[in-house]
Amino acid sequence: MSERLPITVAQHLLEQQKRRFPDASGEFSWLLSGITLATKMVAAEVRRAGLGNKLGATGDSNVQGEEVQKLDVYANEALLHCLGRRGNVGVLASEENDTPVVVLQNPSHGKYIVVFDPLDGSSNLDLNISVGTIFSILARDGSASDAGADVLQPGDRQLAAGYVLYGSSTMLVYTSGDGVYGFTLDPAIGAFVMSHPNIKMPARGSLYSVNEANMDGFPEYCRRYLHWLKSSEDDAIYSSRYIGSLVADFHRTLLRGGIFMYPPTARYSKGKLRLLYEANPIAFIAEQAGGMATDGRQRIMDIQPDSLHQRTPLYVGSKYEMERLMAFAKKKGAE
């Protein structure tokens, strides 16, 4: 019997489109091909980073006040270039840019918005630690007064979201609201092929991920929750795992279960992670895989953004751990 041929991400998207949207024009698949092309380019540069002049900082800071890495610039330019030429993307909003880039003025043509963090965790590149690209796709109705306002949509209006993890292999994890699928880049054929069909986050895990160095500045309910995680109550025996790269930490949580936490701190009282570029797409993937995501008070994807670079706390993970967290948050005196 012959070996089963791999299913590429392009084939999977076409199959989904025929099943769910038989009258679709194929424009959405064309848009996704721009993302996969750009991330292949980034993956190639990440692999060669230590051999060229691509490691280290540029000496500039982005709109977040963070030091810009050389590969941040390359990844941002690759995504802007590949998506800006799709013909159906109207607005591109990057974590690295002050304002969104309007690609096509006519909403009837540029009907999609792509929001992205071009290279999450880039400060870890010099240490050869996994980094990633996070993206979110929204519909553009063109009724907003400016492109910035057009982007300010709650996460539950996302059409699709995903991330690409550049690690021991390059992996694309993607959802369009019909489950979560993982594709690994096969260098032999230059295509992302299905490797993780219909990913489901375990209902309960044994790992937690948080920067405990900031614990003194966490809300009181977070400190009590961490004590519970360490106390082995209710036969809950947890191990701590923290990489410091959101994509890598979440990817482990997605596959192994448990919880990832980035609470507010004394320094970042409103949280540090960006709602549009990081929290919303991660929350969409988590929920589609059977997990949960909250800011400690409400569902992440229910938050109405009021600014392009808005920050938020983020707690995301398996249903059991998340429900226990929310129980601690709701207790009297949680703050």
N, C-alpha and C positions, 0 to 999 in steps of 0.2 A: 504494500500500500504506500503510495507516495506521501511525502511529508506535506502537511497542510501549509499552504502559503500564508504569509503574514498579512494581516489587515492593517493598512496604513490609516493615518488619521484622516486623510482626504477621503478614502473609501468609507470610513466610518461615518463621517459627516454627511456624505451623500446618501448613505443608507438611512440615517436618522431623518434626513430631510424628506426622502421619499415616503417614509412611514408616517411622520408627524405632520409634514407640510407638503403634500404632493403637488401643490400648485406653486411652490416657491420657485423663484427665478435662478437661484444658485448664487446670488450676491453675497449671502452670509458666508458660504463656503469660501468664496473668493477673498473675503475680508480675513478669515482665519488663516488662509494661506500666506497672507502678508505677515501675520504674527509668527507663523512657523518659520518662514524664510528669515526674518530678522533674528529670531532666537538661534537659528542654526549659525548665523554669522557671529552672534555673540558667543556661542558655545566654542566656536573655532578660536576666537580671540582669547577666551578664558583658558583654553588648553595650552595656548602658546604664550600666555602672559609672562611666565617666568623666563622666557627665552628672548624677549624683546624689551622694548621700553614702555610696556603697558602697565606695570605695577606702580603703586605709589599715588600720591595726590598731585593735583594740578597746581595747587596753591590758591585756588579760588574756593568760595563758599556758595552753596545753593540758596534758594529762597528760604529753606528751613534753618539756615545758619550752620549747616553741616559741611564738613570738608569734602570737596568733590574729588573723587578718584578718577584717574585717567580712563578706566574702563566704564565708569558712569557716563562719561561724555560719549564714548563710542556706542554704548548700548542705546543711549537716548537718541543719537543721530541715526542709528540703524532702524529703530522702530519708527521714527518720524519719516524717514526716507521710504521704507517699505510700505507703511500704511498710507502715507500721503499720496501714493501713486495707485491706490486701489480704485479710485473713482467713485466709491460709494461711502467713504468716510468723510464726514463734514467737519468734525472737531476732534482734535487730539489734545489730551491733557496729561502732562507728565509731572511727576514729583519734582523733576529737575527744573521746570520752567515756572516763571512767575505767573503767567497767564496761559490759557489754552491757545492752541494754534488752530485757526480756522483754515481748513484745507479747501473746502468748497463752500461758497456763499449760498448757493441754492439748496435749500433743505430737501427738495424733491430728488436731488441727486446725492448729496452728502447726507444721507439719512441716519448714519450711525455715528456714535461717539465712542471713542476708545480712550479709557483712562488707564494709566499704567505707572508702575514703579520700575524703571528700566533695569536696575541692578540692586535688588535688595541685599543687604549685608555686605556691600562692597568693601567696607573697611576691613573685612576678614580676608580679602584676596591675597594680601602679602603673606598670609599664614596658610594658604592652600586649603581654606575651609569653604564648604559649599555655599554658594550664593544662588540667587534666582531672579527671575523676571515675573512680576505679578501684573495681571491685566483684568480689566472689566469692560464689558461692552453694553452700551445703553442705546436706546432709540432717541433720535433727535427730531423734535416736532417743529422746531424753528419758530415757536411762538415767543420764546424768551427774548428779552431786550438785548441781550448780548450773549456771546458764547459761554462766558463764565457762568451765567445764570442757567443756561441750557444744561450744563453739566451737573448742577446741584439737584440731583435726584436721589431719593432714598434707595437703599440697596435692594429692596424687594422689587424694584423696577429693572433690575439687571436682566439682560437677555442671555448673557453668558459670562463666564469668568474662568480664570485658570491661572496657573503658574508654570514656569519652566525651571526645574532645579538642575543646576550645573554642578554635578558631584562626580562620583566614581563612574556614573553614566549620566547622560543628559535625558531628563524625563519631563514630559508634558502631562500635567493633570488638568482636566477640563470638565466643565459642566455647562449645559445649556438648559437646565431645568428638568432633565430626564435621566438623572443618575450621574455618577462621577466615573470617568474613564481615564486610565493612565496609558501613555504611549512612550516608549523608549526609543531614542534616536539610534538607528542602526547605521554606523559609519560605513558599512559595506555598500549600502544602497542609497545612503543620504536621505533617509525618510524616517519619520516617527512611525513606529509600528506598535500595534496593540500589545501591551504586556500585562496590564492590570484591568481586566474588564469588570465593570460594575462594582467599583470600590465601596465597601461598607466599613464605616468606623466601628470598631468593637463597642458594644453597649457599655462596657466597663473595662478600664485598663489598670495598669500598675505603675504608671510613670507620671510624674508631674514635671513641668518645665517653667521655671521662673527665675529671674535674677534676684536671688535671696540677699544679695549685698544691699539692696534697697529696702529690705523688709521693715526697717524702723519707720519709713515714710509711707508704708502701705496703710489703707483703711483698716480699722480695727477688725472688721469681719474677715479680711484677708489673712491677717495674722492668726486669728483663731482657726481659720480653715487650714492654713499651713500646719498648725499644731495638730489638727485632726489627721491630716495626711501622714504625719510622722508618728502618730501615736499608736497606730495599728488597732484602733477601735473598730468594732464590727468586722474583724478579720481583714481590715484594709491595710495591706502592706505595700507601701509605695517606695519607689526609687526616684531620685532626682536626676534629671538629664537636661542640661541647658547648653545650647550651642552659641546663641547670640545672633543667629541669623533666622529671621522670622520664617522664611520659606522652609529651611531645613528643620527647624523645631516643629513647625506645623505638619510637615510631611511625615515625620515620625509619629506624631499624635494621630494623624489620619489613619495610618496603617496599623499602629499598635494600640491606640486608645489612650485614655488618660486625659490630661488637661494641660493646656498652655495658658499662662497668665501673664499679662502685662498691665498691672494695676496702675492707678494714679500714684504719684509719689509727691514728696514735699517739693521737689524741683519741677515736676510736670503734673500740676494739680488737675489738669484736664486730660491726662494721659499723653503718651508720646507718639503712638502709632497713628498714621493718617487714615481717616475714615474712608475716603474715596479710593485711595490707591492701594491700601493694604487690608483694612478691616472688612470692608464690604465684600470684596471678592473671596477672601478667606472664609467669611461667614457663609456665603452662598454655597461654596464647596462643602463646608462642614455640614450644613443642613441637608444638602442633597445626599450626603453619605450617611445620614442618620444621627449626626451630632447636633450640637447647639452652640450658639455664640451670643454673648451679651456684653454690655458695658458695665454690668453690675446692677443696673436698674431696669434696663429694657433690652429687648432684642436688637442686636446691631442693625439689622436690615430695616428696622422701623424708624431709625433716626433720620430726621429731615436735616440734611446738611445746610449750613448757612454760610460757609466759606469754602473755597477751593482746597485749601490746605488744612482743613479742620482736623484736629487731633481727637483721639478717643482712647479710653481704656479698652482693653480687649481680653475677654476670657472665652476660650473656645476649646471644645473637647467632647468626650463621650457623655452620653446622656446621664449616666449615674453620677459621675464626678461633677457635672454641671448642675444637676439638681441639688446635690449636697451643698455646692457653693451658694446657690440662690437661697437655700434654707438658712445658711449662716447670714447672708446679706439681709434677709427679711426680719431677723430677730431684733428685738428692741435694743437700741444702742449700737446698731451695726456700724455706724460711722465713728 
